Amino acid sequence: MGHRIRQHLVLMSCTVQADHVTELADTPVRPTTRTPRTAPAWGVDAALLGVAVVWGSSYLAAKTVATPATVPGFLSLRFAVAVACLALPLLPRLRRTTALELRLGATYGAVLSAIFALETYGVIGTTASNAGLIISLTMLMTPWLEGRLRGRRLPAGFYRAAVVALVGVALLTQAGGFAPPSWGDGLILVAAAVRAVHVTVIDRTTAGRDLDSARLTVVQFAVVAAVMTLVSGLSGTGPVAVARTFDGTDWLLTLYLALACTVFAFFVQVWAVRRTSPSRVSLLLGTEPLWAAGLGISLAGDPLTAATLLGGALVLLGTSLGRRQLG
């Protein structure tokens, strides 16, 4: 795998990711010639770990607020707030947005809309811990897809690692006893696959082009807000109607998702990636599934069974080994 795809994976943390998939730094950061201010290593590590924690908590937060009927309206509100808060400090740069950045950002945003819809509906139908662990499969799906498109053979060890992770996912779907996988687990698995497509498309369409990651991110999020507003209006549960049903907790969690999981995470990554090594960024952001599982079990009472423990361990082991195989 080339350096560019590894850079995407480092900045995604897993996915994807996720929320997050990816959510904030699927686009590569433009190199700069300015020398960044020095920062203590512990401060950079703490900031990146903070991003991993808030991303891990995002599954439980979304599951608490959204219902099947309110997902589009909820996402519309979340991304409208995120776009407004990102756009204000970036306004001078946004004024220089090019036509190419608008076209690409709109395309990426359309795919991102599908990802967030799948993830949010999915977490409603499964546990927060399952969602955080299953979505981490994006880390394996992305290099596999990129390798197929480029005609490159991946190491045999990568496929062994993928099998380990898939066995872990199978165990997670059986945490409550032998039964067909839940529809929520299935949607999260599809979301992981679409995230892999999202990252691969961005990698191939931005290669060799002078693009600004901040402008592309804002355009993507604006498109997500617009798409979800349109979809929610067609379903009769628009953002205004959804907002009227929110209590104080719902608003706090929605603002948390928009500000902490989106705005805060974006600026921390852009700041930290210039002050530490890519491997350390990957290591710290890669703890996201652990936080998702830990918070789901401790705060939401997600079942802690032998299948959950073994399945989660195998997913983490498989994704970690797969990343190591890629160097």
N, C-alpha and C positions, 0 to 999 in steps of 0.2 A: 504494500500500500504506500502511496505517496505521502509527502509531508502535508499537503493541503487537507487530505481527508483526516489525517490524524489530528490536525489543528481543529477541525470541526468537532471531532469527538471529544477532545480535551475541553473545548469551550461549552459543549453540550452537557457535560458531566456524566450523562448516561444516554440517555436520551437525550434527550431528550428530553432534549428531550420536552418533557415533561413539558412537569409542566415546563413544563416546563421547559422540553425536549428541546429545551431546544429552543428551547423556546426563545431565549434572549440573545444568544450569540451563534445562531446557526450560520450567520454570515461572517466571513473572515474579517478580522480587524486589520485595517490598512496599516502597513508599517509606517513608522514615523522616525524622523531623524533627531527629534528633540530628546534630550536626556531626561528621564523621569526623576522626580525627587526621590531621594533615598527614603526608605521606610524600614522600620525594624522587621525582621523576618517573622517574629511572632505576631506582629500586627497584620501582615499580609495573610498569614495562615489563618488567623482568627476571622478575618473578613471572608475568606473563601469558605471556611467551615460554616460561617453564618449563612452564606448562600445555600450550602448543602442542607442545612437545617430547615431553612424556610421553604426550600423546594420540597424537602421530604414531608413537611407539614401541609403542603398545598393540597394533597389528596384528601386528607381528613377535612380540611377547611371547605373544599368544594363539595364534598359529600354531605357536610352539615347544612350547607346553604341551598344547594340545588335540588330540585325534584324533576322527574321526567317531563313535567309540563312546563317548567320554567327554565330549562337549560339554555335555550337561545337568548331569552331576555336577560338572564343572569350573565352570560358571556358578553352580551352587548354592553351592559353596565360596567363590567370588569374592565373591558378593553377601552371603553370610552374614557374612563378615569386614567388608565395607564397611558393612553396616547396624550391626553392633556398634560399629564405630569412630565412625560418624556419630552414633549414638544417645546415646552416653555424654556428650559435651559438650552435646548438645541436649536432655538429659532434662527439664529444667524446662519447655521449650517443648513437648515431646512430650506432657506431661501435660495440655496444653490442646488437644489435637487434637480437632477437631469431627467430628460424624458426616458432614458434607458433605465434609470433607477426606479422611476414610476412604473414602467412596464414590468420589470422584474419583480419589484416589490409587490405589485398587484397579483402576479402569478404565485409568488411564494405565499402571500397572504391568503389566497383562495385555498391552497393546500393546507395551510396552518389552521384555517377555519374548520376543515374536516377533522384535523388532528384533535383540536380542543373539543369539538363536539363528541367525537368517539371517546376521548378520555373522560369527559365529564359524565356522559351517559354511562360509561363503563364503570366508573368508581361508584356510581349510585347502585349498580347491580353486583358489586363485590365489596371486599373489605379494602380499607385504605392501605393496609400492609401488602395485600396481594397486588394491588394496583402499582405501588411503588417498586415492587420487586419484578413484576412481569414487564413493565415498561423498560426496564434496564436491558432487555433483550435487544433494544435498538443498537446497543454497542456491538453486537454480533451481526445483526442484520445489515447494518450499513456497510462494513467492509466486504461482506459477502456479495452484496448487490454491486458495489463498486468494482469488485474483482470480476464479476460476471460481465459487466458492461465493457470493461477494458481488456477482457480476455486474459486476465492474470490468474494464475493458480495460487491459492492460499495454502499455507503449510498444513500438513495433515494434522498437526497438533491443534490447529484452530477448529477443525471439524470435531475433534474429540471433545474440545472444550464446549462447543455448541451442543453436543449431545448431552453433556453433563448438565448444562443450563436448562435444556428442554425437559430432561427428567425432573429437574427441580420444579419447573412450572407445572408439570403433570401432578406432582405431589401437592403443590399449593392448591390446585383446583379440587383436591380430595381432602382438604383439611377437616371438613365436617363429616367425613365418612365417604364410602364409595358411592359415587353418583356422577351423572353427566356434569361436565364443567358448567359453571353459571354463565349466563349471557353476558354478565359484566366482565368476567375473565376473558371471554372471547373478544369483546369490544376493545379491551385494553391491549390484547395481543395484536389485533388489527391496527390499533393506533401506533403500536411500536413499529409495525411494518411500514405504515404510511410516513412515520417520522424518518425512517431510513430512506424512503424515496425523497422526502423533502430535503434532507441533507445532501443526498447525492445529486439532485437536480441543481441545488445551489452551488455545489462544488463545480459541476460541469459548466454552468452558465456564467459563473463569475471569473473563471480562470482567465488570466491575462487581461482583465478589464480593470480600469481605474474606477472603483466604486467605493462609496462611503458606507460603512457598516451601520452607523447610527441612522442615516437617512433611510436605508433599506429597512431597518428594524421598525422605525416609526411608520413607514408606508405599510409594511406587513400588518402591524397591529391595527392601523386605521382601517385596512381592508377587512380584518377579522371583525371589528366593531360594526362596520357597515353591513357585512354579510349577515351577521347574527341579528342585527336590527331588522333587516329585510325578512329573514326567516321567521323571527319571532312575531313580526307583524302579520305574516301569512297564517301563522298558527293561532293568532288571537291572544297571545300572551306576550305583548311587546314589553320593552324595557320599562315604560311608565307603569304598566299594569303590574309588572313584577315588583317594581320599586315600592308600590303601594302595599304589597304584602309583606315587605321586609320589616322585621323588628330591629331593635338596636344591635343584637348579636349578629344578625344577617348583614347589616351594614358594616359592622366592624370587620367581619371576616371577608367581605367583598373588597373593602378598602385594603385589608391586609394582603389579599391576593394581588391586587393591582399595584400597590406601592412596594411591599416587601418582596414578593415573589417575582415581580416584573421590573419595576423601576430600580429598586435597590440592587437587585442581582445584576442588571445590565451594567450599571456604572461600576460596581465592584469588579466585575470581570474585566472590563476595559482598563481599569486602574491596575488590577493585580497582575494581569497577564504580562505586563511590561516590567514587573518587579520580582518575578520568581520564575522558576523553570517550568516548562510545559508538563514535565512528569509530576511535579509537585501539585500543579493545578489539577491535573487529572486525578491524582491520589485523593486530594481533599474533596473535590466535587463528587468523586466517585463514591463517597460515603452516603450520598442521598438515599439510596434504597434502605440503608440501615436505619436512618432517621425516620423514613416513612413507616417501616415495620415497627420500630420501637414506639413511635407516637401512636400508631394505630392500636397496638396491643395495650399500651399503658393508659391512653386517654379514651379510646373508643371501645375497649373491651374486645378487640378482635381475637378470635380463638387462638390459643397457644397450645397446639397439639404437637405430637411427635412428627406428623406429616408437615406441619407448618415450619417447625424448626429445621427438619432435614431438607425440605424443599427450598426454603429461603437460603440455607447454607449452600446448596448445590447451585442455585442461580448466581449467587455472589461469586462462588468459586469458578463457575464456568465463564462468566463474563470477565473476571479478573485474568484467568488463564488465556482466554481468547485475545485480550488486549496485549498481554505479554508476547504472544506468538507473533503479533504484528510489529513488535519492536517499540 
